[in-house]
């Protein structure tokens, strides 16, 4: 497989898009989707339907336990115009290696998106 094909596959795996209740799109992406322990992950997406100024909770057991929702570590991001949100987090150096589920919620509901983050040495 060529480098371009691999890069395209990784980009597709790191971005999830789902239809919202109003037919609009919500999205969640991680850059990179494969990270070394102690590395930084940039989180971005669209919480269309969630009001500007609301907080998106991006949830994963891979994240540091700075914030949480229902006992799961969370990274918080403010919703900007058009539903856009961005945040970043450092994966703890002690995090176990493996593949982790990442989801997001806003305004009291799940955005219906799941992506994966792989933690390596």
N, C-alpha and C positions, 0 to 999 in steps of 0.2 A: 504494500500500500504506500502511495506517495505521501510526502510530508504535507502537501496541500490537502489530501483526503483525510489524513489524520487530524489536522488542524480543524477542518470542517466538521468532523465527527465530534471532536471535543467541544467546539463552540455550540453545536446542536445539543449536546448532552448537558451543557452548563446553563442553558436557557430553557425555561418552561413557560408556555403561554397557555392560558385557559380562558374560555369565554366567561364573562361576568354575567350577572343577573340581567343587565340591560342590553346584552349583546356586545358590550364593550370588551376590551381585552385587559387582562391583568397579566403581569409577568414577574419573574424572579430569576436573577442570574448571579453567578458567582465567578469571580475572576481572581485567581485561577480556580478551576474546579478540582485540581490535584495540588495539594500544598504540603510542604514539609512542616513538621512540628516547629513551632516558633515563628512560622511564616504569617504574612498578612493576607487576608482575603477581603476583596472588595465586593460588596453586596449592592446590587441595584435592581430596580424593577419599576413596575407600575401597579399601584393599588387603586385603579380607576374605580370610582364609586365611593371611595373613602375621602372624606372632606380634607381640603388643604388645612394643614396644621395638626391633623390627627397623628397618632403614633402608630407605626407599623412595628409589630413584634416579629422578628425573624428568629425562628426557633431551631435549635440543634444541640444535640449532646456533644458535638465537636467544639462548641464555643466555650469560652471561659464563663464561669458562673457569676458574672457581674450583675446581670439582671436575670429574671426568670419569669416564666408563665407556666402554671400548673406543674411546677417542679422541673421544668426543662429550661436549660440556659437560653438566654435571648439576647439579641442585639437589637437596639431600638433605633428607629429612623423616623424623621418627620416627613410627612407627606407634603410635597410641594405642588405648585400649579400643575394641573393635568394629571395628578395622581403619582407623579414621579417621586421615588425615594432612593436615597443612597446612604451607605454606611460602610464602615470597615471594622475588622476585628483581627486580633492576633490569636492564632491557635496556640493553646498552652503547650509548652515543651514536654509536658508530662502526658499529653493526650495519647491514648492507645492508637496504634496504627489501624487503619480500616476505612470502611466506607460508611458515611453518616448521612442520614436523611436531614434535609433542610426544608422547612415550611415557613409560611408567613400568615399573619392574621392582622386585621385592622378593624376598628369600629365594632368590636364585639363578635366578629365572625372570621372564619378561616377563608383565606383567599382562594383555596382550592388548587394550590400549586405545590408540587414537590420536586425538588432537585436534589442532587447528591454531591457531597464533598468527600474526597478521598484524602486521608491524612497519611503521609509517608514519613520516613526517617528524616 
